[in-house]
Amino acid sequence: MNEFKKQEALENIELIKELVLQTKKNIGHYGGGWICFIWGIFSFTGVAGQRLLIPHGPLIGVWWIALSVVAGYATYLVSRHYAKTQPVQKGHGNMRYFLLFWIPLLLLGYTLAAFIGSTPSLPAEYISLSILLVVSTGYLIIGFTFFKGILYMGIIGYVGSIISAIYFLEYSDIILGILFGTGLIITGFVINKQWKNI
Amino acid sequence: MEEHIAIKLNKAIHQKARLGIMSILMASEEVDFNYLKDRLKLTDGNLSSHLSLLEKEKYIKIKKIFVKKKPKTLFKISDMGRQAFAEYLENLEKIIRSTP
């Protein structure tokens, strides 16, 4: 009888530990790490595709937009999945992560549209630089407003864009793509590790 | 040995589903019905009956809100519930310590 009670007590303590830990982990976890991975891959793939499409000019714009749609949809799926694991689903919890990744995306779309529509004479080598400057501005705004960690992405973007423009203009898209992609993937690892360590 | 036999566990908490509910509520400020249902893998009816019992004991507080025009029920642990849960944990520890 006593052995049974002890066994049951141990099992109950284990159950309590598991549920408390799981709930604490779920609180505020909107899959930010995975979303960073998506955009990191987006950055690598985007630049690689852009390089391959250089001979086909206007297709570069289409390529970025198509890729943005795919990455945006993947972001939406991840956010939706993690929103379901929240103890209270009030419908606006993932606004921070929405802003974190969608503002740069919207800025990117806007800039692309502006370049395609109103500045067709802009030299091709400046397009990616300009886009990345706008994206960096987005990250800076978000960094100051919501999430300090992403501030570094904005600073890296600005510094990288300026250095690339001055010294490596020809390869600026590759340099910035790798810089952004790696930065986002590292941020993703950091965010995921933080949640695992709770 | 005598001490162990004398330990009485709170019946309102000493049941897998209710223990699960109380544990989750201890870790979170507020929790909604669906979260509890998903985590504890209970049916609506089963979960409702356990929640009613805990409410009757005044261990939990229930709040109804509207999210996007849909009703949502939120649950929160009360001070009494917190105290009862702490005592329950203490008793579990006593059982473990008193049994070789």
Interface residues (C-beta under 8 A of the other chain):
Chain A: N2 E3 K5 K6 A9 L10 N12 I13 L15 I16 L19 V20 L21 Q22 T23 K24 I27 K84 T85 Q86 P87 V88 Q89 K90 G91
Chain B: M1 H4 H14 K16 L19 G20 S23 I24 M26 A27 S28 E29 E30 V31 D32 N34 Y35 D38 R39 V67 K68 K72 L74 L89 L92 E93 I95 I96 T99
